[in-house]
Amino acid sequence: MRIDIITIFPDLFSRVFDFGMIQQARERHLLEIKLVDLRQFAEDKHRTVDDRIYGGGSGMVLKPEPIFKAVESCASPGQKAHVVLLSPQGTRFDQEKAKQFSLRDHLILICGRYEGVDQRVADFLADEEISIGDFVLSGGEFAALVITDAVSRLLPGVVGKGDAVLEESFMEDLLDYPSYTRPAEFRGMKVPEILLSGNHEQIQRWREEERLRRTQERRPDLLEIGKGSRTKK
Ligand code: SAM
C-alpha cells in the first residue's frame, strides 16, 4: 500500500515513521509513505500556498491550485488513488474506516492549515473528508499520522500473529479484554486467578465476558451500533 501525505510541513514527519509497526511495514515493503511538500507546487517565487478568504473574515485558507497539482503529481499509472481531505467537518474516523482504508492500494491525505482549505478541494478533488474527532487541530498533519498508524497495523503481514488484531478494541464492536503480565502479585495487587489456571477454554470464556462487560460499562453505544455483528464470528 502507498500513502502520500500532502503538507506544508514535511519535516514534521522526519522520524515518526521510523519506529514500531510502521517501520516494520515499510521494511517489509508492505507500506510506502511519501511526503509531498505542498510549497513545491506554488506558482510564485515566494512559494505562497495560502490566501485571504473571499467575502472577508480573518485568517487565510490554502489555495486550490497547488493542492490540485500536488494530488496530480501523486498519480500512478493504472491505479486510482483514494483522495482524503483531513477536516474537522469530515466523517469521523474509526476502526471500520481504518479497515476500509487498509484495503486500498493508494491513499492520498491532504493536510489543511490556517482556516482550512479552499472549498473546491472538498467539492471537486477529494473523494471524502475525514475528521479524527470533534476538536480542532491547527493542521491536518497529526490527523494524517493517526490515520497512517491505524491503517498500517491492519495491513496483512504487518502484525506478526495473524489474529492478534482481531481481538482488539472495536473489532466486532467490542473493547479489548484486560491484560496482565508477571509478576502474578505486585504490591498486593493480584492477577485474576483464572489467568494462571492454564485452562485455555475458561480463559477464553473469561476474556469474552470481560470484553462484553467493559463495553457495556464504557461504550454501550458500540453494542447498539454492532447489533448482530458479534454473532457472525
Ligand atoms: N476553520 C476550520 C473549521 O472550523 O472547520 C478549521 C481549520 S483547522 C484550524 C486547520 C486544518 O487542520 C484543517 O483544514 C484540517 O486539515 C486540520 N484539522 C483540524 N482539526 C481536524 C480534525 N479534527 N480532524 C482532521 N483534521 C483536522
Boltz pocket constraint, residues with backbone or C-beta under 6 A from the ligand:
constraints:
  - pocket:
      binder: B
      contacts: [[A, 85], [A, 86], [A, 87], [A, 88], [A, 89], [A, 110], [A, 111], [A, 112], [A, 113], [A, 114], [A, 115], [A, 116], [A, 117], [A, 130], [A, 131], [A, 132], [A, 133], [A, 134], [A, 135], [A, 136], [A, 137], [A, 138], [A, 139], [A, 140], [A, 141], [A, 143]]
      max_distance: 6.0
